[in-house]
Amino acid sequence: MEPAVRSAIQHAINENPVVLYMKGTRQQPQCGFSARVVEILDGMLPDYLTVDVLADPSLREGIKEFSSWPTIPQLYVRGEFVGGSDIVAALHESGELAEKFGELARASTPSITLSEAARAELLAAIESTDECIRLDVTPSFEHDLCVGVPDPRDVVLDVQGLRVSLPPGSARRADGIRIDYVTTPDGPAFKITNPNEPARVKRITPAGLRARLDHGDDVLLVDVRTPGERAIAHIEGSRLLDAVLRDEIASLPRDRAIVCLCHSGVRSRQAAGELVEMGFRDVCNLEGGIDAWSRDVDPDVPRY
């Protein structure tokens, strides 16, 4: 193992009470085993460090040598190697994991708000005293709202006179949620607004972009194609993502509205994701790229 890799691992576990070496991030695990451990930890801890081994091949192999453990994820608590997914799950089931965390683990009581319309609909859906409203918020912040019987391990709350249960891992992710009952083009539906949900790449159609531009919205159009492609066709006002623009973007406020575009929308989706990872909160990908723009909005822009 390279000395720099060993030093980085040692520093991380020395400076952080709980460290999880995993595939992906806490918000977006990239394997089922990592997601399983994140689900457990999220239900027990307000905060912990995750390290994405997929971002550095030398770290991915180095942590295996460091711990003498062949698989990922790997959990460290107060500098001690605990184990992988199966061991963490077994310790959680037996209660030993909570003992290891000690004062680091604190009960989470999320705050949830219901609109009057949502409260009325949810109350009407409950048919027996054993039932309650069950809310699940997955690590990727997908929301599931249903009527059911609480699991013994659930966190059970009284929300405006309505009994609501949440899996332990969902409790922290649910804090601050508001549930509304709204009218949509497809009929009435529940709308869940979660302030904890991380920023995501938004989709924008060519017509939607045209409308924003016509409205005078201050949008930075970032063209991620090659200079040769741009010479064939471009959208007026867009800028090629070169070294100069990259430096400018790095210094922009993170609420700057940005739309990424390429030929068909694939390369730009990846670029938009990188901007979100940098902290930008209003990032859109032009669906179908400049080809769709030429087809649906401006036929004067050449297709290729």
N, C-alpha and C positions, 0 to 999 in steps of 0.2 A: 504494500500500500504506500502511496506517495505520502511523505511527511505532512504536506499541506492538507491532504484529505483527513488524515488522522487528527491533526490539530483542530480542524474545523468541527469534526464530530465531537471531540473531547470538549471543546469550548461550548458547543450547543448544549450538551447534557450537563455541563457544570453550571451554566448560567440560567438554565430553565428547569423548573421543577418537573415538568412533564413534557417529553418530546416524543413525537410519533414520526418515524421515518416511514413514508408511504408512497404509493403511486398516485400522483395527482395532488390536489389540494384539499383542504378541509371543506371548501365549498363545492369542489368538483372532483371527488375521488375517481380514479381511472381503473379501479378493479374492485370486484365484489368484496374481497378480503379487507382491503383498505376501508371501503365504505362501511363494512360491518363494525370495525373498530371505531371509526369516527362516530357512528351512531351511538355506540356505548359511551364514548368519552363526552359527546355533546350532552348526554343526559346526566352527566355527573359533574362536569367542570365548567366554570365560567370562561376559562381561557386555557390554552395550551399551545405549544409550538408544533407546527407540522413542517416537515422537510420533504420536498418532492424529489425522489431519487431519479425520476424520469428526466429531470432537467440536467443531470450530470452523470454520465456513464461511470466515471471514476468513483463517484460517491455511491452509486448503486452497488458496485462491487466492493467498495471499501467498507461499507457498513456491515456487509456480510462477514468480512474478515474480522472486523473490529469486535463483533459480538459472537463470532463463531456460530452464526445462525444462518441457514441457507436461503431463507425466504423473506419476503416483504409482505406486510408491514412489520415493523419492530417498535415496541414501546419501551421507553425508559422513564422511570419515576425516581426522582431525586438521585440521578446518576446510576441507578441500578437497572440492568436489563431485565424486563419482565417477561417478554416473549412475543409470539406472533398472534395471529387472529384467533386461533382455537384456544390458546392458553388464556388470552384476555377475556374471551367469552366465558370460559369455564370459571375464571376467578370472579367475573362479574356475577355469574349465577350463584356462586357460593357465598358472595358477600366479602370475599377477601380483597377484591380490588378496591372497594370503598375503604377498607382498613388501610391499604397502602396509601391511598390519597389523603386520608385523615382530614385535617382542616382545609385542605385544598378543595374538597368537594363540599358544595353548599347547595341546599335545596333551592330550586328555582320555582317561583310562583309567578307565572306570566300574567300580564294585564291584557285582557281581551275586551273589546267593545262591540256591542251589537246595535245596529240601527233598530228602530221600533218595528219596521217591516220585517227585518231578518229575524228578530226575536219572535214575532208572531208566527212566522212560517215554521221556525224550528220547534216552537212549543207544540204546534199542531201536528208535527211529524212524530212526536213521541206517543207511543200507544200503551206503554206499561210503566210501572214504577221502577222496574229493573233497568229500563233503558235510559240513555242519556245521549247527548250530542258528542260524537267522537271526532276530534280534529287531529289530523296528522300532518306534520310539516317535514318533508324528507330533507336529507342533507343538500339536495339540489334545489330546495325550496319549491317543490311541487306540493300543492295543498289538496288534501282529501277531507271532505266534510260528509259525515254520514250519521245515521242513528244506529246505536249498538249498545252492548253491555260492556262496561269498563273492564279492562284487564286488571288483575290485582296489582300490577306494578305501575299502572297509570297514575298520573297526576290528575286529581279531580278537583275542579273549581266550581264555585257558584258565580255565574256570570249573569248579573241582572235577573236573579231568580231562576236561572236555567242551569242545570247541571251539565258541565262540559268536561270531558276527559281527554287527556293527551298522553301518548307514549312518552316515557321519560326523555328520550332524545329529542322530542319535538318541543318540549317546554320552553327551552331557551330561545329556540328559533321562532316561537310564537309570540314572544313578548311584544306588545304594542299593536297586535293585529286588530283590524277593524273588519267586521263582516256586515255587508249590506245586501239588500235584496232589490235588484234593479231590473228594469225592462231592457231587453236586448233585441236585435233583429230576429233572433230565434226564439223569443219569448222570455218570460221571467227567469232569473237565475241569481244565484248567490255570487257576490263579488267580494273577494278577500284581498285586502290591502295590507301588505306586510312590510314594515319599515326596515326589517333586517335583511330583506332579499338583496343580494348583491346586484350591481349593475349588469345588464346583459346587452348583447348586440341586438338592436331593433331592426326590423325589416321595414323597408320603404319601397314602394312601387315607383316606377317612373312617373306616373300621374301624381302620386303623393309628393314626390320631389318637386315636380313642376309647380304644384300648388303652393308649396312652401316658398319657392323662389319667387313666384308671382306675388305672394303676400309680403315679400320683402324681408323674410327671415334671414338673419345673419348666420349662414351655414358655410362651413369650410368644406369644399368638395375636394376630396383627396383621390387622385387618380393613381392607382398602384400598378398600372401596366408599364410596359417598356416604352422608351422614347420612340422606337420605331412604330409601335401600335398607335401611340398618341398622335404621331405625324399623319396617320391615315384618318383618324376620327377622334374628336374630343368634344366634351360638353363645355360650352362657353362659361367661363368663370372658374373652371376646375383647375387644380394645380397638380403637377406631377410630383410624386413622392420621391424626391431626390434628397441628397445630404442636407441641403439648405433647409428644406421644409421639415425634415426630421428634427433638426435642431430647433426650429421654431415651435414645432408641436410639443417638444419636451418642456418648453417654458410656458405653454398656454395654461390658463385656468382650467381646472378639471370639469367645469360645467360648460365648456365650449361645445357648441353643436357641430358635429362632424359627420359627414356622409362619405363613405368609401365606395369606390366604383372600380370595376375592371371590365373585361370583355363580356363575361357571362355571370359574374357574381360569386365565383368560387374563391379566387385569390383575394378579392376584397373582403370576403367574410372572415378570412384568416387575419388579414390586416386589422379589421375592425375589432376582432377578439384581442389582439395585442394592445390596442388602444384602451380597451376596457381594463385589461390587466394593469395598465399604467395608471388607472384611476379615473379615466374619463367616463362620465355618467350619461352623456347624451350622444351615443354613437349609433349610426344607422348603416346598414349595408344596402346598396341599390340592388334590388332583386332583378335578376336577368341581365344586369350590367348595362353597358352602353349599347349592346345589341338590342335589348328590350327598349331602351330609350329611343333608338332610331326607329324601331318598329311601331311603338305606341305613342310617342310624343313628338319627335322631330325627324321626319323622313329626310330632311336635308343633310343629316349627319350620316356619312357613308357607313354601310355595313361591310364587314369583312369576315 
